[in-house]
Amino acid sequence: MIIIDWLQINCYSKNYIKNEWNKKYTLKKLDYQTRHFKTVQEIWHKQNIIATVVSDPHSKIINPNTLLIKFDNKFLYQKNIKWEVDTFLALNNLQLKSISRIDIAKDFNSFENNLNPEELISKFLSNEYCVKGKSQFKVIGNTNRKNTFEYLSFGSGTSNVVSYLYNKTKEMQAVKWKPYIFDTWKKNNLDLTKDIWRLEFRITGKAKSLIDSKTGDIESFSGTDILKEENIIKAFYANLKHYFAIVIKGNDTNKARWKTVKLFDKETPAILLKDLSEKVASNRSDKIFIKKLFSYGQEVIQENLDLYLKLEDCFKNFASSRGLSRWLTERVYS
């Protein structure tokens, strides 16, 4: 079973500022602020929380109609999540700008050929298994008479994609038991007498496209298209191939030639993940261009905020494509 476990979106809405929500929803204001927004509210429908929304930005640079909406975890476990999200947006006249974070996960008992996830972690730590590419990793386990493992992640807090493999049964027992997840396991015929593991991809930052490596066709998602069931599955396996490709260590100096460990029966190897704006080498002219755009933005920000935001998107994206995002933060914004 592959599901969405986290969804946060960036929206615009003039109605929200006027507090004109559809009457079927109830808003409850919370008594705290966030780093970037003054107002935090929960959105309820009858006895169920739908989402948490933050609004009223501290900074005048941010469009005052900007909302960040994080949907409640239970809300995401409905069957047709795209229809639910689209209906919510339409009823409240919300304009979707972007998906700021989405977590896509697969729950299972064991990998292909009955490979236990804990055994995979153990073989990774012993260097029998490796992961393609370079990445930070983190392992959590316990030691008594023998070492046991229940968590493995690749990526850092600043990575656009972070992958997590962890024992979901133990996590829910230790933190919070969620009956709706347990019910989903039963409906999908998972063996509840054994531990359920989860492989999850936290996806933030710049959007990527899926490419069919056989035909070369590019599939880019717009709006809420990523929430279609078939696209959720495609996105999961594309991230699996890109960020959690486990290989058996071999003698060849090229890791790409090492044998891949097949983790799931229904993988789609023809689907690749591709950043269509890959970084190219930067030069002095690039930095001059960014500084000029930034300076012009400072000149127009008070009179034409929309123009400034467009300029900011332009020089931020350009800086990212040239590998200059850190330089922009430290040398231009500072």
C-alpha positions, -999 to 999 in steps of 0.1 A, spaced: 0 0 0 13 34 -10 -2 65 6 4 102 12 13 108 49 20 145 48 7 173 26 14 210 30 4 235 3 9 272 -4 -23 291 -14 -36 326 -20 -70 337 -8 -86 371 -4 -116 354 12 -95 341 40 -84 376 51 -121 385 53 -127 352 72 -152 341 45 -149 303 46 -175 279 34 -201 274 62 -195 237 64 -162 244 81 -154 258 116 -122 277 124 -105 276 158 -78 301 164 -47 288 183 -29 308 209 6 310 193 24 324 162 50 309 139 83 323 128 68 338 96 31 341 103 10 358 130 -21 337 129 -26 299 133 -60 283 130 -74 248 128 -101 240 102 -128 216 114 -157 198 97 -181 185 123 -160 165 147 -130 161 125 -100 184 120 -92 189 84 -61 210 84 -41 237 102 -36 270 84 -12 298 90 -17 333 77 -10 370 82 27 371 74 50 391 97 70 403 67 56 428 43 75 412 15 52 381 16 19 386 -2 -6 393 26 -31 368 10 -6 339 14 -18 309 33 2 277 43 -22 248 48 -11 215 64 -37 188 61 -44 166 90 -29 131 88 -62 113 92 -77 134 64 -50 121 40 -60 84 45 -92 88 25 -96 68 -7 -97 96 -33 -75 122 -17 -72 143 -49 -109 148 -50 -110 157 -13 -83 183 -16 -97 198 -49 -132 200 -32 -117 217 -2 -99 243 -23 -130 249 -45 -154 254 -16 -132 279 0 -121 297 -32 -84 289 -26 -58 294 -53 -31 267 -51 3 281 -57 25 251 -49 29 220 -29 56 229 -3 59 194 12 46 160 4 55 127 21 49 95 1 51 62 19 47 24 14 38 1 43 48 -36 42 59 -66 62 91 -74 44 109 -67 11 110 -90 -19 123 -125 -13 113 -122 24 142 -98 31 135 -84 66 141 -46 67 161 -50 99 184 -74 80 188 -48 52 199 -22 78 223 -47 93 238 -56 60 241 -19 51 261 -12 83 284 -42 77 291 -28 41 276 -59 25 249 -35 11 255 0 -1 233 28 -14 239 44 -48 252 79 -47 265 100 -18 244 108 12 243 113 49 227 85 68 213 79 103 205 47 121 185 41 153 185 8 172 189 -9 205 215 -31 221 211 -58 246 224 -93 240 225 -84 203 220 -52 183 185 -46 168 177 -19 143 144 0 136 153 31 116 175 41 86 174 74 68 193 90 39 196 128 35 199 158 57 175 185 70 184 206 40 179 179 14 150 183 -11 143 146 -6 149 125 25 142 88 26 132 69 58 129 32 65 115 25 99 94 1 120 60 18 119 44 -7 144 70 2 170 68 39 162 30 40 167 33 19 199 59 43 213 44 76 201 7 74 192 -15 46 181 -35 57 150 -66 34 145 -72 47 110 -37 35 99 -43 1 115 -76 -1 96 -58 7 64 -33 -21 71 -62 -45 75 -79 -34 43 -47 -40 24 -42 -75 39 -9 -68 57 1 -95 82 -9 -78 116 8 -106 136 42 -92 123 57 -58 125 47 -33 97 76 -13 82 74 19 63 96 33 35 89 70 32 101 99 10 98 134 23 98 157 -7 103 195 -4 118 222 -25 121 223 -62 96 201 -81 110 173 -103 95 155 -133 91 118 -141 108 106 -173 101 73 -190 136 61 -198 123 39 -227 103 66 -245 119 98 -232 84 111 -224 84 138 -197 55 138 -172 53 170 -151 25 174 -125 6 206 -122 -18 216 -95 -30 185 -75 -22 160 -103 4 144 -81 -24 133 -57 -39 109 -83 -35 73 -72 -15 63 -103 8 93 -99 14 86 -62 26 51 -72 48 65 -100 64 91 -77 71 65 -50 90 42 -73 108 70 -90 121 82 -57 129 46 -47 151 43 -78 168 76 -72 171 79 -34 169 44 -20 187 22 -46 203 -5 -25 232 -25 -42 253 -55 -32 289 -44 -28 311 -58 -56 347 -57 -68 341 -33 -96 353 3 -88 321 17 -105 293 13 -80 267 17 -108 277 -18 -120 270 -34 -86 239 -57 -85 208 -39 -74 187 -54 -45 151 -57 -57 130 -45 -28 94 -48 -42 77 -70 -66 58 -43 -85 86 -18 -91 85 3 -123 122 6 -134 114 25 -165 104 56 -145 133 80 -136 133 111 -115 148 141 -132 154 177 -122 148 196 -154 169 226 -143 201 209 -134 229 231 -121 256 244 -144 289 260 -135 286 296 -124 309 326 -133 313 362 -123 288 374 -149 261 353 -132 267 369 -98 266 404 -114 233 395 -131 218 383 -97 230 414 -79 214 437 -105 181 419 -103 182 421 -65 190 458 -65 162 466 -89 139 446 -67 148 468 -37 139 498 -58 104 487 -67 94 467 -36 74 495 -20 55 506 -51 50 472 -68 52 442 -46 40 418 -72 68 428 -95 93 423 -67 80 388 -60 84 379 -96 119 393 -97 127 374 -65 115 341 -80 136 349 -110 169 355 -93 164 328 -67 157 302 -94 187 314 -115 209 313 -84 198 277 -77 204 266 -113 240 280 -110 247 265 -75 247 300 -60 219 297 -34 242 298 -4 261 327 -20 228 345 -25 219 341 12 252 349 27 265 377 3 235 393 -12 207 391 14 230 396 44 
